[in-house]
């Protein structure tokens, strides 16, 4: 690999941290560009002393973005927000931020740009504000850096994930596990470590430029099956009940005004739609990566939600 230094925008986030770890394992120098450096300090432990540096960067400031990119041969954009709050808007972070990164990378003569998007970002005309911002972000990236590689992961899982930890917490405390509507919408969870590996592989393979990879795990589940899987992993016997989507959307609408909303209107809307890789789309296999099954990873972090805690497990007979 001719690339020696990589700038990772959003490197303090769930997916961003996995990408930083994967890059560090390859011996690359990494500059983690984030809005709040205190949230990114822990990323330094993924590499040797001095291998990973953290830089305060404001995506609304083009000079700040250019400074974060200066000296790097490659740039990875993993910046994103799960909900809107104050000045942190989808259009500001996802769209304008992507445009600023692409244009700055092009002006700096960067060799490779990798943009982390999401499955469903090809749904033009979607009324979901989150999805629409992802669509526009991809357009901005390609317009500013035509040879960019785009990674579209499905819902990512791992020790700090949102989906499985949230469901397990609900299953441990509530009398039942709710799913939106019938829970028949499909999802293809992908291990966050596999997303990090994919970022490394595309940087090492120039032929992956100008390509979109849809990253999904080895199995497609319905959200009802996901709920059942969580119940098995935490050894709980509770009913799974469908809640009408319209009621969940109303709850999400009001919850989104909380400081840290447990669920928003846009997120409920996403739970009614399939989140799976398109048939025939290049994915992890095209990059030589064997997708990791959720069943192999979930026991390593969901066991803490068992009745009695992590160590309350029967020894095998």
C-alpha positions as CSV (number, residue, x, y, z in Angstrom):
1,X,0.0,0.0,0.0
2,X,1.5,3.4,-1.1
3,X,-0.8,5.2,1.4
4,X,1.0,6.1,4.6
5,X,-1.3,8.5,6.3
6,X,-5.1,8.6,6.4
7,X,-7.5,11.2,7.7
8,X,-10.7,9.8,9.2
9,X,-13.6,12.1,9.7
10,X,-16.0,11.0,12.4
11,X,-13.4,8.6,13.8
12,X,-14.9,8.8,17.3
13,X,-18.2,7.3,16.2
14,X,-19.1,3.6,16.4
15,X,-18.1,2.8,12.8
16,X,-15.3,5.4,12.7
17,X,-13.6,3.8,15.7
18,X,-13.6,0.4,14.0
19,X,-12.1,1.9,10.9
20,X,-9.4,3.6,13.0
21,X,-8.6,0.2,14.7
22,X,-8.3,-1.6,11.3
23,X,-6.1,1.1,9.8
24,X,-3.8,1.1,12.9
25,X,-3.4,-2.6,12.7
26,X,-2.0,-2.1,9.2
27,X,0.6,0.3,10.6
28,X,-0.8,3.4,8.9
29,X,-0.6,6.9,10.5
30,X,-4.1,8.2,11.3
31,X,-5.4,11.6,11.9
32,X,-8.8,11.5,13.6
33,X,-10.8,14.6,12.6
34,X,-13.7,15.2,15.0
35,X,-15.8,18.0,16.4
36,X,-15.2,17.0,20.0
37,X,-11.7,15.8,20.6
38,X,-12.5,14.6,24.2
39,X,-14.7,11.9,22.6
40,X,-11.8,10.7,20.4
41,X,-9.0,10.5,22.8
42,X,-9.6,6.8,23.4
43,X,-9.0,6.1,19.8
44,X,-5.2,6.7,20.4
45,X,-5.1,3.4,22.3
46,X,-5.7,1.5,19.0
47,X,-2.2,2.2,17.8
48,X,1.4,2.8,18.9
49,X,2.5,6.0,20.6
50,X,2.1,8.8,18.1
51,X,0.5,6.7,15.4
52,X,-2.9,8.2,15.9
53,X,-3.5,11.9,16.4
54,X,-6.7,13.7,17.1
55,X,-7.6,17.0,15.5
56,X,-10.5,19.3,16.2
57,X,-12.4,19.8,13.0
58,X,-15.6,21.7,12.1
59,X,-17.3,20.4,9.0
60,X,-18.9,23.8,8.6
61,X,-15.5,25.5,8.3
62,X,-13.8,24.7,5.0
63,X,-10.4,25.8,6.3
64,X,-10.7,23.4,9.2
65,X,-11.5,20.5,6.8
66,X,-8.6,21.4,4.6
67,X,-6.2,21.5,7.5
68,X,-7.4,18.0,8.7
69,X,-6.7,16.6,5.2
70,X,-3.3,18.3,4.6
71,X,-0.5,15.7,4.3
72,X,-2.8,12.6,4.0
73,X,-2.8,10.4,0.9
74,X,-6.3,9.0,1.7
75,X,-9.4,10.3,3.4
76,X,-12.3,8.3,4.9
77,X,-15.6,10.1,5.7
78,X,-17.4,8.3,8.5
79,X,-19.0,11.4,9.9
80,X,-22.7,11.2,10.6
81,X,-25.4,11.9,13.2
82,X,-28.3,9.6,14.2
83,X,-30.7,12.5,14.9
84,X,-30.8,16.2,14.5
85,X,-30.1,18.6,17.3
86,X,-29.4,22.3,17.3
87,X,-26.8,23.2,14.6
88,X,-26.2,19.5,14.0
89,X,-28.5,18.9,11.1
90,X,-28.6,16.2,8.4
91,X,-28.1,18.7,5.7
92,X,-25.1,20.3,7.5
93,X,-23.2,17.2,8.6
94,X,-24.2,14.6,5.9
95,X,-24.5,16.7,2.8
96,X,-22.6,20.0,3.3
97,X,-19.9,18.1,5.3
98,X,-19.5,15.5,2.5
99,X,-19.2,18.2,-0.1
100,X,-16.6,20.1,1.9
101,X,-14.5,16.9,2.4
102,X,-14.7,15.9,-1.2
103,X,-13.7,19.3,-2.5
104,X,-10.9,19.7,0.0
105,X,-9.6,16.2,-0.8
106,X,-9.6,16.9,-4.5
107,X,-7.8,20.2,-4.0
108,X,-5.2,18.6,-1.8
109,X,-4.4,15.9,-4.4
110,X,-5.5,13.1,-2.2
111,X,-5.2,9.6,-3.8
112,X,-8.2,7.9,-2.4
113,X,-11.5,9.0,-0.8
114,X,-13.8,6.5,0.9
115,X,-17.3,7.6,2.0
116,X,-19.3,5.6,4.5
117,X,-23.0,5.9,3.6
118,X,-25.7,3.3,4.3
119,X,-27.9,0.7,2.5
120,X,-30.9,2.5,1.1
121,X,-28.9,5.6,0.0
122,X,-30.0,4.8,-3.6
123,X,-33.7,5.5,-2.7
124,X,-34.1,8.8,-4.5
125,X,-37.3,10.6,-3.7
126,X,-37.5,9.1,-0.2
127,X,-39.5,11.2,2.2
128,X,-37.3,10.1,5.1
129,X,-35.1,13.0,5.9
130,X,-32.2,10.8,7.1
131,X,-32.3,8.7,4.0
132,X,-32.6,11.7,1.7
133,X,-29.5,13.3,3.3
134,X,-27.6,10.1,2.7
135,X,-28.6,10.2,-1.0
136,X,-27.5,13.8,-1.3
137,X,-24.3,13.1,0.5
138,X,-23.3,10.5,-2.0
139,X,-24.1,12.9,-4.8
140,X,-21.9,15.5,-3.2
141,X,-19.0,13.1,-2.7
142,X,-19.1,11.9,-6.4
143,X,-19.4,15.5,-7.7
144,X,-16.4,16.7,-5.7
145,X,-14.3,13.5,-6.0
146,X,-15.4,11.3,-9.0
147,X,-13.1,8.4,-8.1
148,X,-14.5,8.0,-4.6
149,X,-15.4,4.6,-3.2
150,X,-18.7,4.3,-1.3
151,X,-19.4,1.8,1.4
152,X,-23.0,1.2,2.3
153,X,-23.3,-0.9,5.4
154,X,-26.5,-2.3,6.8
155,X,-27.2,-1.9,10.5
156,X,-23.8,-2.3,12.2
157,X,-23.4,-4.5,15.3
158,X,-20.7,-4.8,17.9
159,X,-20.1,-4.2,21.6
160,X,-21.2,-0.5,21.5
161,X,-24.0,-0.9,19.0
162,X,-27.3,0.8,19.2
163,X,-29.7,-1.8,17.9
164,X,-28.9,-5.0,19.9
165,X,-27.9,-3.2,23.1
166,X,-31.2,-1.2,23.0
167,X,-33.3,-4.3,22.4
168,X,-31.5,-6.2,25.1
169,X,-32.1,-3.4,27.6
170,X,-35.8,-3.3,26.7
171,X,-36.1,-7.1,26.9
172,X,-34.4,-7.1,30.3
173,X,-36.7,-4.4,31.8
174,X,-40.0,-4.5,30.0
175,X,-42.8,-7.1,30.2
176,X,-42.6,-7.6,26.4
177,X,-40.4,-6.7,23.4
178,X,-42.0,-4.3,21.0
179,X,-41.4,-4.4,17.2
180,X,-42.7,-1.8,14.7
181,X,-45.8,-3.0,12.9
182,X,-45.7,-6.7,12.3
183,X,-41.9,-6.7,12.5
184,X,-41.6,-8.2,9.1
185,X,-39.2,-5.6,7.6
186,X,-35.9,-7.2,6.8
187,X,-32.4,-6.3,8.0
188,X,-28.9,-7.7,7.3
189,X,-26.7,-6.8,10.3
190,X,-23.0,-6.4,9.5
191,X,-20.2,-6.7,12.1
192,X,-18.6,-3.3,12.6
193,X,-15.1,-5.0,12.5
194,X,-15.9,-6.2,9.0
195,X,-16.7,-2.6,7.9
196,X,-13.3,-1.6,9.2
197,X,-11.7,-4.4,7.3
198,X,-13.5,-3.3,4.1
199,X,-12.1,0.2,4.5
200,X,-8.6,-1.1,4.7
201,X,-9.1,-3.4,1.7
202,X,-10.5,-0.7,-0.6
203,X,-7.5,1.6,0.2
204,X,-5.1,-1.2,-0.7
205,X,-6.9,-2.0,-4.0
206,X,-6.9,0.9,-6.5
207,X,-9.5,-1.0,-8.7
208,X,-12.1,-0.4,-6.1
209,X,-12.3,3.3,-7.0
210,X,-15.6,4.5,-8.4
211,X,-17.4,1.6,-6.9
212,X,-20.3,1.2,-4.4
213,X,-20.1,-1.7,-2.0
214,X,-23.2,-2.8,-0.1
215,X,-22.0,-4.4,3.2
216,X,-24.3,-6.9,4.9
217,X,-23.8,-9.8,7.2
218,X,-24.2,-13.5,6.2
219,X,-27.9,-13.7,7.1
220,X,-31.1,-11.6,6.6
221,X,-33.5,-11.4,9.5
222,X,-36.9,-9.8,10.1
223,X,-37.0,-7.4,13.0
224,X,-39.2,-10.0,14.8
225,X,-36.4,-12.6,14.3
226,X,-33.9,-10.1,15.6
227,X,-36.0,-9.6,18.8
228,X,-36.2,-13.4,19.2
229,X,-32.4,-13.7,18.8
230,X,-31.8,-11.1,21.5
231,X,-34.2,-12.9,23.9
232,X,-32.3,-16.2,23.3
233,X,-28.9,-14.5,23.9
234,X,-30.0,-13.0,27.2
235,X,-32.0,-16.1,28.2
236,X,-35.3,-14.3,28.7
237,X,-38.8,-15.6,27.9
238,X,-41.0,-12.7,27.0
239,X,-43.6,-12.1,24.3
240,X,-42.8,-10.1,21.2
241,X,-45.6,-7.7,20.4
242,X,-46.2,-5.6,17.3
243,X,-46.9,-2.0,17.9
244,X,-48.7,-0.1,15.1
245,X,-46.2,2.0,13.1
246,X,-48.4,5.1,13.4
247,X,-48.3,4.9,17.2
248,X,-44.5,4.4,17.2
249,X,-44.1,7.4,14.9
250,X,-46.1,9.6,17.2
251,X,-44.0,8.5,20.1
252,X,-40.8,9.0,18.1
253,X,-42.0,12.5,17.1
254,X,-42.2,13.6,20.7
255,X,-39.2,11.6,21.9
256,X,-37.0,13.4,19.3
257,X,-37.2,16.6,21.4
258,X,-35.5,14.9,24.4
259,X,-31.7,15.7,24.9
260,X,-30.8,12.1,23.8
261,X,-33.9,10.6,22.2
262,X,-34.3,6.8,22.5
263,X,-36.1,6.9,19.2
264,X,-37.1,9.4,16.5
265,X,-39.8,9.7,13.9
266,X,-37.2,9.1,11.1
267,X,-35.8,6.0,12.9
268,X,-39.2,4.5,13.3
269,X,-39.8,5.0,9.6
270,X,-36.6,3.2,8.8
271,X,-37.7,0.2,10.9
272,X,-40.7,-0.3,8.5
273,X,-38.4,-0.6,5.5
274,X,-36.0,-3.4,4.4
275,X,-32.3,-2.7,5.0
276,X,-30.6,-5.4,3.0
277,X,-28.0,-5.4,0.2
278,X,-29.3,-5.4,-3.3
279,X,-29.0,-8.8,-5.1
280,X,-25.8,-8.8,-7.1
281,X,-24.3,-5.7,-5.5
282,X,-20.6,-6.1,-4.7
283,X,-20.1,-6.5,-1.0
284,X,-17.8,-8.1,1.6
285,X,-17.2,-11.2,-0.5
286,X,-16.0,-9.1,-3.4
287,X,-13.4,-7.6,-1.0
288,X,-12.3,-11.1,0.1
289,X,-13.9,-10.7,3.6
290,X,-15.9,-13.4,5.1
291,X,-18.9,-11.8,6.8
292,X,-19.1,-12.4,10.6
293,X,-22.4,-13.9,11.9
294,X,-24.2,-12.0,14.6
295,X,-24.5,-15.2,16.6
296,X,-20.7,-15.4,16.9
297,X,-20.4,-11.9,18.4
298,X,-23.5,-11.2,20.4
299,X,-22.6,-13.5,23.3
300,X,-19.5,-11.5,23.9
301,X,-21.5,-8.4,25.0
302,X,-25.2,-9.2,25.5
303,X,-24.6,-11.6,28.3
304,X,-24.6,-8.7,30.8
305,X,-28.3,-8.4,30.2
306,X,-29.0,-11.9,31.5
307,X,-31.0,-12.3,34.7
308,X,-28.4,-12.0,37.5
309,X,-25.8,-10.5,35.2
310,X,-22.9,-11.7,33.0
311,X,-21.7,-14.5,35.3
312,X,-25.0,-16.1,36.0
313,X,-24.6,-18.8,33.4
314,X,-24.9,-22.6,33.8
315,X,-21.8,-24.6,33.1
316,X,-22.3,-27.0,30.1
317,X,-23.4,-30.5,31.1
